[in-house]
Amino acid sequence: MYAHNVPIRLARALAAPRFAAGVVVTLALLSAACSNDSASRIIAPPSLVSNSQSAAPSLGAALSFAVLSAAPGGAGAVTCTNTPPPTTIIGDVGSSGGPASVVNTTGCTISGAIIAPVSAGVIADFNRAYDALAGQSCDHFLTGTLANVTLTPGVYCFAAAATLTGTLTLNGGPTDTWLFKIGTSGTGALTGTNFNVVMSGGGDPCNVTWWVAEAATMTTSKFIGTILAGAGITVTSGGVGTFNGRALAKGAVTITGGTLTGCTGGSLGGTAKAKCNQGVGNGPEGCDPGNSNQGDTRRSNDERGGTPGNPGRKGGNGK
């Protein structure tokens, strides 16, 4: 009478142990994944958890310019004047303005090309590099004139304006980079008077960068590095000054006396932040969560606190 139910009952009897075994295996895997014991933790493939840094910011098409006035709306202007000693610019000179926007007076020698107006790509790459440097995190905050100070490679910031004098020594190797950020609070100009920058340890002047929120002015200074200024740049040698680097600005650039030797390579310093893993449980990564917070900083996927197996954010995106 019940013979026709035997296959069904038998199938159920056999399935129960298999289901239980599956549950046990699943729980064991979950336990290992959440364990603080690295020997038992399940690690995602490297491609999913890599925090490797991407390339540092680059000048792109603006790289070749020793002097660049990238003022918006075609308002660029570069003036090279002759106040003894004669002025020499070694490298290309560019302006977002027309041909007449580059004023080269008698006694001023420009050894590179004069390009006015520069292409839209040059302006875009300059602005992209400027914005990328603005977003770099600071390793140290500085105050004072930097006279008789020696600094190793890193990212150094002034919250507001910087007024510099005396001798600054940069100690590092040929591939090391220094990034100085002036006005990280939003405003701040760079002013150097009798300010000398020297390299030790084989450092490359083209690996020194000065990001400035507003204008930059160098007077009777022996300056080293690439300036990216949010306003104009004025360099006056006073018969003793030199400039080894680049003068790149969102405003007008004026060079009076002395020699400006442009860089043909080098690095701007800093690094681009790696993207976040987006997974809960790996702890804070110091990464860029992109738009994953949907406009609410409380919902960032770069977790606040926590360690693998014990995430800092446990209650969903709102926590």
C-alpha positions as CSV (number, residue, x, y, z in Angstrom):
1,M,0.0,0.0,0.0
2,Y,2.8,2.4,0.8
3,A,5.4,0.8,-1.6
4,H,5.1,3.7,-4.0
5,N,6.5,6.1,-1.2
6,V,9.7,4.1,-0.6
7,P,11.8,5.8,-3.2
8,I,10.8,9.2,-1.9
9,R,11.6,8.3,1.7
10,L,14.9,6.8,0.7
11,A,15.9,9.9,-1.3
12,R,15.0,12.1,1.7
13,A,17.0,9.9,4.1
14,L,20.1,10.1,1.8
15,A,19.8,13.9,1.2
16,A,19.7,14.8,4.9
17,P,23.3,13.9,5.7
18,R,24.5,15.5,2.5
19,F,22.7,18.8,3.4
20,A,24.1,18.7,6.9
21,A,27.6,18.1,5.6
22,G,27.2,21.0,3.2
23,V,26.2,23.3,6.1
24,V,29.2,22.2,8.1
25,V,31.6,22.9,5.2
26,T,30.0,26.3,4.5
27,L,30.2,27.3,8.2
28,A,33.8,26.2,8.3
29,L,34.6,28.4,5.3
30,L,32.8,31.4,6.8
31,S,34.6,30.9,10.1
32,A,38.0,30.8,8.4
33,A,37.2,33.9,6.4
34,C,36.4,35.9,9.5
35,S,39.2,34.5,11.6
36,N,42.0,36.7,12.9
37,D,44.4,33.8,12.2
38,S,46.1,34.6,9.0
39,A,46.9,31.0,8.4
40,S,43.2,30.1,8.2
41,R,41.9,33.3,6.6
42,I,40.5,33.1,3.1
43,I,42.2,35.7,1.0
44,A,40.6,37.2,-2.1
45,P,42.6,37.1,-5.3
46,P,45.3,39.8,-5.5
47,S,43.5,41.6,-8.3
48,L,40.7,42.3,-5.9
49,V,42.6,43.5,-2.9
50,S,45.6,45.3,-4.5
51,N,46.4,48.7,-3.0
52,S,49.3,49.4,-5.3
53,Q,49.8,53.1,-6.0
54,S,49.2,54.4,-9.5
55,A,51.6,56.7,-11.3
56,A,52.4,60.1,-9.9
57,P,50.7,63.2,-11.4
58,S,52.2,64.2,-14.8
59,L,52.4,67.4,-16.8
60,G,51.6,65.6,-20.0
61,A,51.7,67.9,-23.0
62,A,52.9,70.7,-20.8
63,L,56.1,68.9,-19.8
64,S,58.4,70.5,-22.4
65,F,57.7,74.1,-21.3
66,A,60.2,76.0,-19.2
67,V,57.7,78.9,-19.0
68,L,54.0,78.6,-19.4
69,S,51.2,81.1,-18.9
70,A,48.0,79.0,-18.9
71,A,45.6,81.8,-18.0
72,P,42.0,80.9,-18.9
73,G,40.1,82.5,-21.7
74,G,43.2,83.1,-23.8
75,A,44.5,85.6,-21.3
76,G,48.0,84.2,-21.0
77,A,51.0,86.6,-21.0
78,V,54.7,86.0,-20.8
79,T,57.2,88.9,-20.4
80,C,61.0,88.5,-20.7
81,T,62.7,91.7,-19.9
82,N,66.4,92.7,-19.8
83,T,67.6,94.3,-16.6
84,P,71.3,93.6,-16.3
85,P,72.4,91.0,-16.3
86,P,70.8,89.8,-19.6
87,T,67.9,87.3,-19.3
88,T,68.1,83.8,-20.7
89,I,65.4,81.2,-20.9
90,I,66.6,77.7,-21.9
91,G,63.5,75.8,-23.0
92,D,60.1,76.4,-24.6
93,V,57.9,79.3,-23.7
94,G,54.2,79.1,-24.1
95,S,51.1,81.2,-23.5
96,S,47.4,80.7,-23.8
97,G,47.2,84.1,-25.5
98,G,48.0,85.0,-29.1
99,P,51.5,85.6,-30.5
100,A,51.6,89.1,-29.1
101,S,51.1,87.8,-25.6
102,V,54.8,86.7,-25.4
103,V,56.9,89.9,-25.0
104,N,60.6,89.3,-25.7
105,T,62.5,92.5,-25.2
106,T,66.0,93.2,-26.5
107,G,68.6,91.5,-24.4
108,C,66.3,88.5,-23.6
109,T,67.3,85.3,-25.2
110,I,64.9,82.3,-25.5
111,S,66.6,79.2,-26.7
112,G,63.5,77.1,-27.2
113,A,60.3,77.5,-29.2
114,I,57.8,80.3,-28.5
115,I,54.3,78.9,-28.8
116,A,51.3,81.2,-28.5
117,P,48.6,80.2,-28.3
118,V,49.4,76.7,-27.0
119,S,47.0,73.9,-27.7
120,A,44.0,73.2,-25.6
121,G,45.7,69.9,-24.7
122,V,48.6,71.7,-23.0
123,I,46.2,73.9,-20.9
124,A,44.2,70.8,-20.0
125,D,47.2,68.8,-19.0
126,F,48.6,71.7,-16.9
127,N,45.3,72.1,-15.1
128,R,45.0,68.4,-14.6
129,A,48.5,68.2,-13.0
130,Y,47.7,71.3,-10.8
131,D,44.5,69.7,-9.5
132,A,46.2,66.4,-8.9
133,L,48.9,68.0,-6.8
134,A,46.3,69.9,-4.9
135,G,44.8,66.6,-3.8
136,Q,48.1,65.1,-2.5
137,S,48.2,64.3,1.2
138,C,50.8,66.1,3.3
139,D,53.5,64.2,5.1
140,H,54.6,67.2,7.2
141,F,53.5,70.8,7.8
142,L,56.1,73.6,7.7
143,T,56.4,77.1,9.1
144,G,59.1,79.7,9.1
145,T,61.6,80.7,6.4
146,L,63.3,77.3,5.9
147,A,66.7,79.0,6.4
148,N,69.4,76.4,7.3
149,V,66.8,73.5,7.1
150,T,67.6,70.1,5.5
151,L,64.7,68.1,4.2
152,T,64.6,64.5,3.0
153,P,62.1,63.4,0.2
154,G,58.4,63.8,1.0
155,V,55.3,66.0,0.7
156,Y,55.7,69.3,2.7
157,C,52.9,71.8,3.2
158,F,52.3,75.3,4.4
159,A,48.7,75.9,5.4
160,A,48.9,79.5,4.3
161,A,51.5,81.8,2.6
162,A,55.2,81.0,2.7
163,T,57.9,83.7,3.0
164,L,61.2,82.1,2.5
165,T,64.9,83.2,2.8
166,G,68.3,81.7,3.5
167,T,69.4,78.3,2.3
168,L,67.2,75.1,2.1
169,T,69.0,71.8,1.5
170,L,67.2,68.9,-0.1
171,N,69.0,65.6,0.7
172,G,68.2,62.6,-1.4
173,G,69.0,60.4,-4.4
174,P,68.5,61.0,-8.1
175,T,65.0,59.3,-8.2
176,D,63.7,60.9,-5.0
177,T,61.0,63.6,-5.1
178,W,60.0,66.6,-3.0
179,L,56.6,68.2,-3.3
180,F,56.0,71.5,-1.5
181,K,52.4,72.8,-1.3
182,I,51.8,76.4,-0.4
183,G,48.3,77.5,0.8
184,T,46.7,74.1,1.5
185,S,44.0,75.9,3.5
186,G,42.8,77.5,0.2
187,T,44.9,80.7,0.0
188,G,48.5,81.4,0.2
189,A,51.3,82.9,-2.0
190,L,55.0,81.8,-2.3
191,T,57.6,84.6,-1.8
192,G,61.3,84.0,-1.8
193,T,63.9,86.7,-1.2
194,N,67.6,85.8,-1.2
195,F,66.3,82.2,-1.0
196,N,68.7,79.5,-2.2
197,V,67.8,75.8,-2.7
198,V,70.6,73.3,-2.9
199,M,70.7,69.6,-3.6
200,S,72.8,67.0,-1.8
201,G,73.1,63.3,-2.2
202,G,72.7,63.4,-5.9
203,G,69.1,64.7,-6.0
204,D,67.6,65.9,-9.3
205,P,66.3,69.5,-9.4
206,C,63.6,68.4,-11.8
207,N,62.2,66.1,-9.1
208,V,61.3,69.2,-6.9
209,T,57.8,70.7,-7.3
210,W,56.2,73.7,-5.7
211,W,52.4,73.8,-5.9
212,V,51.1,77.3,-5.0
213,A,47.5,78.2,-4.3
214,E,48.1,81.8,-5.5
215,A,51.0,83.8,-6.9
216,A,54.8,83.0,-6.7
217,T,57.5,85.7,-6.5
218,M,61.3,85.0,-6.5
219,T,63.7,87.8,-6.0
220,T,67.5,87.5,-6.0
221,S,67.1,83.8,-5.3
222,K,68.9,80.7,-6.6
223,F,65.8,78.6,-7.0
224,I,65.3,75.0,-7.8
225,G,62.1,73.2,-8.9
226,T,59.0,73.4,-10.9
227,I,56.4,76.0,-9.8
228,L,52.7,75.4,-10.6
229,A,51.1,78.6,-9.5
230,G,47.4,79.4,-9.1
231,A,48.0,83.0,-10.2
232,G,51.1,84.7,-11.7
233,I,54.8,84.1,-11.4
234,T,57.4,86.9,-11.1
235,V,61.2,86.1,-11.1
236,T,63.7,88.9,-10.7
237,S,67.4,87.9,-10.5
238,G,68.9,91.2,-9.3
239,G,72.1,90.1,-10.9
240,V,72.6,87.0,-8.7
241,G,69.5,84.9,-9.1
242,T,69.1,81.7,-11.1
243,F,66.1,79.4,-11.7
244,N,66.6,75.7,-12.4
245,G,63.1,74.2,-13.1
246,R,59.9,75.4,-14.7
247,A,57.6,78.5,-14.2
248,L,54.1,77.3,-15.0
249,A,51.2,79.5,-14.0
250,K,47.5,80.2,-14.3
251,G,48.3,83.9,-14.6
252,A,51.0,86.0,-16.3
253,V,54.7,85.1,-16.0
254,T,57.5,87.8,-15.9
255,I,61.2,86.9,-16.0
256,T,63.7,89.7,-15.4
257,G,67.4,89.1,-15.5
258,G,69.4,85.9,-14.9
259,T,69.0,82.5,-16.4
260,L,66.0,80.1,-16.2
261,T,67.0,76.6,-17.2
262,G,64.0,74.5,-17.9
263,C,63.7,70.8,-17.1
264,T,63.3,68.2,-19.8
265,G,62.0,65.4,-17.5
266,G,61.7,64.7,-13.8
267,S,58.7,63.8,-11.6
268,L,56.2,66.1,-10.0
269,G,56.2,64.0,-6.8
270,G,53.4,62.5,-4.8
271,T,51.3,59.6,-6.0
272,A,47.8,59.0,-7.2
273,K,45.7,57.2,-4.6
274,A,44.7,53.6,-5.3
275,K,41.0,52.9,-5.6
276,C,39.3,51.3,-2.6
277,N,38.7,47.5,-2.4
278,Q,35.0,48.4,-1.7
279,G,34.8,45.4,0.6
280,V,33.9,45.5,4.2
281,G,36.4,43.7,6.5
282,N,39.7,44.8,5.2
283,G,40.0,47.9,7.4
284,P,40.9,51.5,6.3
285,E,43.1,51.5,3.2
286,G,44.0,55.1,2.7
287,C,42.4,54.8,-0.7
288,D,40.1,56.9,-2.9
289,P,36.6,55.6,-2.6
290,G,35.5,57.6,-5.7
291,N,31.8,58.1,-5.8
292,S,30.9,55.1,-3.7
293,N,29.7,57.3,-0.9
294,Q,27.0,58.8,-3.1
295,G,27.7,62.3,-1.9
296,D,27.6,61.4,1.9
297,T,31.1,61.2,3.5
298,R,29.6,59.0,6.2
299,R,29.1,56.3,3.7
300,S,32.6,56.0,2.4
301,N,33.8,52.5,1.6
302,D,37.2,53.4,3.0
303,E,36.3,52.1,6.4
304,R,36.9,53.9,9.6
305,G,38.8,51.6,11.9
306,G,38.8,47.9,12.0
307,T,41.0,45.1,10.9
308,P,40.5,42.1,8.7
309,G,37.8,40.0,10.2
310,N,36.7,42.9,12.4
311,P,35.6,45.7,10.1
312,G,35.3,49.3,11.3
313,R,31.9,49.7,9.7
314,K,29.6,46.9,10.6
315,G,26.1,48.3,10.3
316,G,25.8,49.2,6.6
317,N,26.6,52.2,4.7
318,G,25.0,54.6,7.1
319,K,27.3,53.6,10.0
